[in-house]
Structure formats: structure tokens, C-alpha cells
Amino acid sequence: MAKGEEVINKQIILKAHVSGFPKESDMDLKTSTIRLKVPQGSKAVLVKNLYLSCDPYMRSQMKKLDVPGYIPSFTPGSIRLQIYCYSRTL
């Protein structure tokens, strides 16, 4: 997979910190293309995420916290999430 196939990549981006229950309007769906490739000679593997775990604790991370806590708030516009996923090796 040196050259890499080009595929569609979907991302859900948090627009702003949420107050109350998260709504669809608090999120933005972005679609882009990425090239699937692993550098030749690398020990890395390429995986396709099939399912993601969106746990209830994530709701508290969507709020703006004035006092830093155990779990930091998400940064609006960022795609950094700490989640578990079920993936298939390609």
C-alpha cells in the first residue's frame, strides 16, 4: 500500500462548547479525502474504524469548564477525542 487509495473521510467537529444537552446544531460534519498509505518498510498498520464508543462522560467534556478537572474540555474545532473503537486491519 505504498501509493495508497484515496477515500472519503468524515469528521464530526464540535462548533462551540455546549450548554445543556448537546444538539446536532452544536456539531459540524466535514468531509474530506485522504490517501491510505503506510510507508514502505514501516511496522505500522492501517485500520478502518467500524464502530466508535461515544460514552456519556463525553458530554461533560463538551462544556467549558472554568476550573481544570480530571478530564479536560474538548477544544471547539478540534478533532482530538479519546475514545475506544472497533476496527478492521486493512
C-alpha positions in Angstrom: 0.0 0.0 0.0 2.8 2.4 -0.8 0.9 4.6 -3.3 -2.4 4.5 -1.3 -6.0 4.6 -2.3 -7.9 7.9 -1.9 -11.0 7.6 0.2 -13.6 9.9 1.8 -13.0 10.8 5.4 -15.9 12.1 7.6 -15.3 14.1 10.7 -17.8 15.5 13.3 -16.4 18.7 14.7 -17.6 20.5 17.9 -18.5 24.0 16.8 -18.5 25.6 20.3 -18.8 24.5 24.0 -22.2 23.1 24.8 -24.6 24.3 27.5 -27.2 21.8 28.4 -27.8 18.7 26.3 -25.8 18.5 23.0 -27.7 19.1 19.8 -27.0 18.3 16.2 -26.6 22.1 15.6 -23.6 22.1 18.0 -21.7 19.8 15.6 -20.4 20.3 12.1 -20.0 17.4 9.6 -16.9 17.9 7.5 -16.0 15.6 4.6 -12.5 15.4 3.0 -10.4 12.9 1.2 -7.3 11.2 2.5 -4.8 8.9 0.9 -4.5 5.5 2.6 -0.8 4.6 2.8 1.8 3.1 5.1 5.4 4.0 4.5 7.3 1.1 2.9 9.3 -0.8 5.5 7.2 0.6 8.3 5.9 -1.6 11.1 2.7 0.5 11.2 -0.7 -1.0 10.2 -3.7 0.7 8.5 -7.1 0.2 10.1 -10.6 1.1 9.2 -12.8 2.2 12.2 -16.1 0.4 12.1 -17.7 1.5 15.4 -16.8 4.3 17.9 -17.6 4.4 21.5 -19.4 7.7 22.4 -19.8 7.4 26.1 -21.9 9.6 28.4 -18.9 11.1 30.2 -18.0 12.9 26.9 -21.0 15.2 27.5 -19.1 16.8 30.4 -16.1 17.4 28.1 -18.3 19.4 25.7 -18.9 22.0 28.4 -16.5 24.9 29.0 -15.0 24.2 32.5 -13.8 27.2 34.4 -11.8 25.0 36.8 -9.5 22.4 35.2 -10.6 18.9 36.2 -9.7 15.3 35.9 -11.0 15.2 32.3 -10.2 18.3 30.2 -12.8 20.0 28.0 -12.8 19.4 24.3 -11.4 22.3 22.2 -14.0 23.5 19.7 -12.8 23.0 16.1 -10.5 20.2 17.3 -11.0 16.5 16.3 -9.0 15.2 19.3 -11.1 12.6 21.1 -10.0 9.8 23.4 -12.4 7.0 22.6 -12.4 3.3 22.0 -13.2 1.9 18.6 -13.7 -1.4 16.9 -11.5 -1.6 13.8 -10.6 -3.9 10.9 -7.0 -4.2 9.8 -6.7 -3.4 6.0 
